[in-house]
Amino acid sequence: MTQPGNSREQSLIEAFVGLADTLVDDYDIIDLLDRLASYSVTLLAADAAGILLADQQGTLRVLASSNEESEMVELLQLQAEQGPCLDCVHTAAPVSVPDLTDAAGRWPDFVAALDAGAYRSVHALPLRLRGQAVGALNLFGRQPGALADADLALGQALADVATIGILQERAIRRSEVLSEQLQTALNSRVIIEQAKGVLAERGELSMDAAFGRLRNHARNRNQRLSQLARLIVEGELAPGDVLLAALAAQPAPVDER
């Protein structure tokens, strides 16, 4: 719940400093979002908070929640395929519901599934990316009531931090994959150069000619060049077999008589 005066200001400073420290360090995205959910309850007029995130197929999943009860409310929305948090993601716009009992006509299955002692108000804020929402930060209240404009603005700022964290984590993951792919390519090139050297020495060929034999052998057998090179370098395939196969594959000379 929101705190008065200087206490809230101090909590706000601590929250954003802590989140910034987390983002520049080697961070766990789940831990980051759990912190965000907890900070949302500490800083805003909310009794609980949760974060929904769309996976690569666009399916929404609960990624963080401040308690089990709020997680259950999120799951009820996903099961009913309706609710304020889902509408927030689909429209990429905030959805505020001061009293859920008044929303039975809008989300009948979801409202009917709610426990009588569950939350009475929901305020969903989008995790925005270029006009689209990749998820939502959802604030739950046990009592009916609207959120102040200042709380909504701060909540949106926290949602934006969540988006930054998610995108940074994905970017890091993509860069790691790219680095692995580049390193694999470099390693493969080293193996191929070694295999060229073996063939050149055994067949008394130039390096270009040796590479031609290597490449043709791989193509004729629908084999990866790096895989063939590794077999030669590691002694699992005799260089002479590659050289003889290459000679056999050459077209016979034409008799021009």
C-alpha positions, 0 to 999 in steps of 0.5 A: 500500500502507498505510504505517506510523505517522505516515507514514500519518497524514500521507498521510491528512491530505493525501489528505482535504485534497486531496479537500476542495480539489478538491470546493470548486473547479471540479473534473473528476469523472474527475480526482477519482475517479482521485485517490481510486483512487490514494489508496486504494492509498497508504493501504490494504493494496491493490495497486490500486484501481478505481471502477465507476459506474452510468450513467443506464440502470443499466449499470456502467462503469469510471470510474477505475483505478490501473493498466491491470491492475486496469482489465482485472479490472474489465472482465472482471467486466463482460464475465462479468456476475459478480464481487465488484464487481458483487455489491457494487453489486447488494446495496449491501453490502461484498463481501470475497474474501480468495482469489479461487481459492476463489470459482470456484463463486460466479463461475465465468466471471470466475474462469476468465477471470482471468490466473494472475498477476492479483490474488488478493484483492478487497474491494469497497465500495459508493458508497452513496446512501439504501440503494442503490449507484450504484457501487463502490470496488474494492481489489485485492491480489496476495496472498491476505488479508483487509483489517483492519477499520480499512482497510475503514472507511477504504476506505468513507470514501473510497467515501463521498467518491466518492459525494459528489463524483459527486452534487455534480457531477450537482447542479451539472450539473442546476442549470446546465441549470435556469439555462439553461432559466430564462434561455431563458424570460426571453429569450423573454419579452423577445422576446414583449414586443417583438413585442407592442409592434410589433403594438400600434403597427402595429394601434393596439391595447392591449398585451393585445389585441396579445398576444391576436393574437400568441397566436392566430396562434401557436396557429392555426399550431401555432407556438411563441409565442417563435418567432413573436415573434422572427420579428416582431421580427427583421423576417422576418414583417410585423406586418400579416400577423399582424394581417390573419390575426387578423382573418380568423380572427375569426368573421363577425358573425351576421345577426340579421334 
